[in-house]
Amino acid sequence: MKLSVFVQTTLEEIAKGVSSAKNNSRSNDNVWIAPGYLMGKEVASEQQVQFDVLVTSSVNGDGGVDILGLADLKGGYSHENSNRVSFSVPVYFQALGGGS
C-alpha cells in the first residue's frame, strides 16, 4: 500500500469515527465530542494525528514509498531498504457552522 493512500485512508476513517461518535453522543448531555460550539462559543482546537510507520523503498521504479505490512515480512529474503517514518498531521475535528 502506498504511504499516501495509508495516510489518506487513516485520516478519513478517524474523521468518520469522530463524526459517528459525535452523532451518538448527542443524547448524553455530559459528553461533548468535537462540538464546534460549546456554551455558545466556537471551539476549534488542533488535534495531532501521529503516525509511526515502517516503509520500504520502491523497487519497481515508480518513485513511490510503500507501507511494509506484517504479511509482507514472512518467509523469504528481500533486498529492499526499510526505514521508519514518524510524523504528525494537524486535524480539526470540530464541525464548524451554526452555534447551538
C-alpha positions, 0 to 999 in steps of 0.5 A, spaced: 500 500 500 502 506 498 504 511 504 499 516 501 493 512 500 495 509 508 495 516 510 489 518 506 485 512 508 487 513 516 485 520 516 478 519 513 476 513 517 478 517 524 474 523 521 468 518 520 469 515 527 469 522 530 463 524 526 459 517 528 461 518 535 459 525 535 452 523 532 451 518 538 453 522 543 448 527 542 443 524 547 448 524 553 448 531 555 455 530 559 459 528 553 461 533 548 465 530 542 468 535 537 462 540 538 464 546 534 460 550 539 460 549 546 456 554 551 455 558 545 462 559 543 466 556 537 471 551 539 476 549 534 482 546 537 488 542 533 488 535 534 495 531 532 494 525 528 501 521 529 503 516 525 509 511 526 510 507 520 515 502 517 516 503 509 520 500 504 523 503 498 520 502 491 523 497 487 519 497 481 521 504 479 515 508 480 518 513 485 513 511 490 514 509 498 510 503 500 507 501 507 511 494 509 505 490 512 506 484 517 504 479 511 509 482 507 515 480 512 514 472 512 518 467 509 523 469 504 529 474 503 528 481 500 533 486 498 529 492 499 531 498 504 526 499 510 526 505 514 521 508 519 517 514 518 514 518 524 510 524 523 504 528 525 498 531 521 494 537 524 486 535 524 480 539 526 475 535 528 470 540 530 464 541 525 464 548 524 457 552 522 451 554 526 452 555 534 447 551 538 
